[in-house]
């Protein structure tokens, strides 16, 4: 009986992964979910619409915003009530700065992990 020809081994793609968040006194004040929410609020000007886009319950979104606003030296989000359009929600200048800084750090972390993963790749 003839032996089956073996195909060349497929190299697995090894990648290191990491998560970024900010804490004060061991309590998270900024997470991926919070950043995503800030970005959506900035894009649509509405907390309820941002929550819908992210498939968050409104209460979860409101609690995230409230927690971030209380944790930072100044609010990241301001809510306007009333008006003929029902108000809205706006991200503050500090909120925009926090989002930009977080996303920049995220890219730096991904680059670091890509580079640091090289020694693992040689094991496969």
ZIJO-V581204 format. One record per backbone hydrogen bond with DSSP energy under -1.0 kcal/mol. CO is the residue of the C=O (numbers start at 0). NH is the residue of the N-H. Records with the same first field share a line. If there is no record, write none. Layout:
CO = NH  NH
This chain:
21 = 28  29
23 = 26
26 = 23
29 = 21
30 = 34
31 = 35
32 = 36
33 = 37
34 = 38
35 = 39
36 = 40
37 = 41
38 = 42
39 = 43
40 = 44
44 = 88
45 = 49
46 = 50
47 = 51
48 = 52
49 = 53
50 = 55
56 = 60
57 = 61
58 = 62
59 = 63
60 = 64
61 = 65
62 = 66
63 = 67
64 = 68
65 = 69
66 = 70
67 = 71
75 = 91
77 = 89
79 = 87
82 = 85
87 = 79
89 = 77
91 = 95
92 = 96
93 = 97
94 = 98
95 = 99
96 = 100
97 = 101
98 = 102
99 = 103
100 = 104
101 = 105
102 = 106
103 = 107
104 = 108
105 = 109
106 = 110
107 = 111
108 = 112
109 = 113
110 = 114
111 = 115
112 = 116
114 = 117
116 = 120
117 = 121
119 = 122
120 = 123
